Amino acid sequence: AESSRLSHAYMFVSSDDNYLKTFCERVCKHFINLNETDNKEKNELRIDRRVHPDVKFFGEDKNIDSALTAEIVELAGFSPFEADKKVFVLCNVHAMNESAQYKILKTIEEPPKNTYFILACKNTTRILQTIISRVKQIELDELSAGDIAGLLVKNGVDSANAEIYASCASGNGTFAEKLAT
């Protein structure tokens, strides 16, 4: 990213929902702040709150269907409002139906200038091969048991139990959190 060699679309794959979401948020923050000097913290806060005008998240709380895909394609056609680029994060891409995938394919293949797509999915089995071939796919490594235990402790779980939950979670921080609750 820092050498200005960004791809127009990335697909991040992980079975850990929270890790995937957090990773995609960090990538968005990095992308949107690449050429920024003054508003980095403000941009990051607005991304966290989902109110940045040039960073849009889709599919966090409902599946991306054909109607939502049409909205994404339309929004992609507009120029960035504040930043020098726009970033679209498509969550749970593995749950998109085939029709919705076909509707967004052309936009992912040939996005408008300064428009980037981040696709987040648990697996790629139901994703069109043409979409997979148009993105840079990156499989995220599992978190170590130590990292997961540290996150659990940070969230108020006592260290002895955090280590037990982390060791049972097989690298999945979301599952460890569920065990802790």
N, C-alpha and C positions, 0 to 999 in steps of 0.2 A: 504494500500500500504506500509506504513512504517513498518508494522509487517511482510512483505514479504508474505502476503497471497493474492496474486493477482490472479484473474481469468484470463484465457486465452482470454476471449472475453467479451466485455460489449456492451450493446445497450442502448444508451441514446435517449430518446423520448421527443420532444418538438415541438409545432407548431410554435415556434419563431425561424426562420432561423439563425439570427445573434447570438442570445443567445446560440443556439445549437452549432454553429461553434466555438464561443469563448470558450464555456465550453469544447469542445473536444480538442481544442488547449491547454488549461490549463492542461487537463488530460495527454496529450502527453508530455508536458514539465515536468510534475511531474514524469511520468513513466521513461522518458529517463534520468532524473537527480537523480533518487533514489540512485544510488551508485556512483554518480559523486561528486568530490570535487573541481576540478579546472576549469572546462569548463561550468559551469551552464549557465552563461549569454550568452556565445557563442552558446551553444546548443539552448537556447530559441530564440535567434535572427535568427538562421538558420531554426528553425521550423517556425517562423513567415514568413520567406522568402521562405519557402518550398524547402530548399536546404540541409537539414540534410540527410545524406546518410542512416540513419537507421529509419527515420520517413517518411512514404509515405502517401500522401493524394490522394484519388481517388473519382471521382464523384462530385467534386466541381463545375466544369463548363460543364460537360456532363454526361449523364447517364452511369452507369456501365453496360455495355452489356457483352455478352459472350466472345468477344475478349479481353476486358479489364479484365474480370475475369480470363481468362487464363494467362494473364500477372501477375496478383496478385498472383495466385497460384505458378507460376514459381519463382517470386521474393521471396516468402515466403520460398522457399527451400534453399535459400542462407543464410549463417551465417551473423551475424551483422558485419558491416564494422569497426565502431569506438566504439560504445557503447557496453554494455554487453547484449543488447536486441534490437529487432526490433519492431516497432509499425506501424500498418497499420490502417489508418482511412478511412472508407468507408462512404462517405457522401450520403445523399438522398437514403438510402437503400430502402425506401418505393417506389421508382420509378424503382427499378431493376425488370426486367422481371423474370419469373419463371425459365427459362433456365439458366440465369446467377446465380440465387440463388442456383440452384442445383449444378452448377459447383464449387461454392465456399464452399458448405456445408461441404465436407469432410475435407477441410483445416481448417475450423472453428472448426469442431468437434475434430480434432486431429492435432493441429498446431505443426510445428517444435519447438524444444526447444528454449526458450527465444524469442518467437514470440507472439505478442499480437495484438488483433483486437479490434478496437473501431468502432462500427456501429452507425451512426447518422441517425435518421429518424423522420419524422413528426408524423407518426402513424404506427401501426403494422398490419393494416387490410390486406395488400397484401403481407405480409412477411410469408414465409413458417413456419409452426408451429415447424418443426424440427430445424430450425435456432433459433427461439425464445426459444426453450427448451435447447439450447446449450450455451446460453449467459446469463449473468447477466443483466437483464433489469431494467433500472432505469428511471422513469418518472421524468423529471425536473419540479420543481415547477415554476409557473408563477412568473415573477418579480412584485414587488409591484409598484404602481403608483409613489411612492416617488423615488424608484430606477430608474425607467424609466425617470422621470423628471430630475433627477440628471445627467443621461447619456446624455439626450438631451441638457441640459445646458452646460455640458462639451464639447459638439460638436457645441456650438455656438448659440443655440436657447435661446431667452430671457426667463427668469424664468416664467413669467405669461403665455406665450404661451406653454411652456414646460409642465406646470401643466395641461393645458387644453388637449393637445395631449395625455399626459400620462393617464389621466382619461378616455379618449375615447378609449384607445387601449386595454382594458380588459386584461392587463398583457402581452401583446405582444409588445416587444420593437421594433421589425422590423416594425410593423404596425404604431407605434408612429413615427418612423423616416420617414416613407412614408407620414404621415399626416403633419409632419413638413416641408417637402419639397414640 
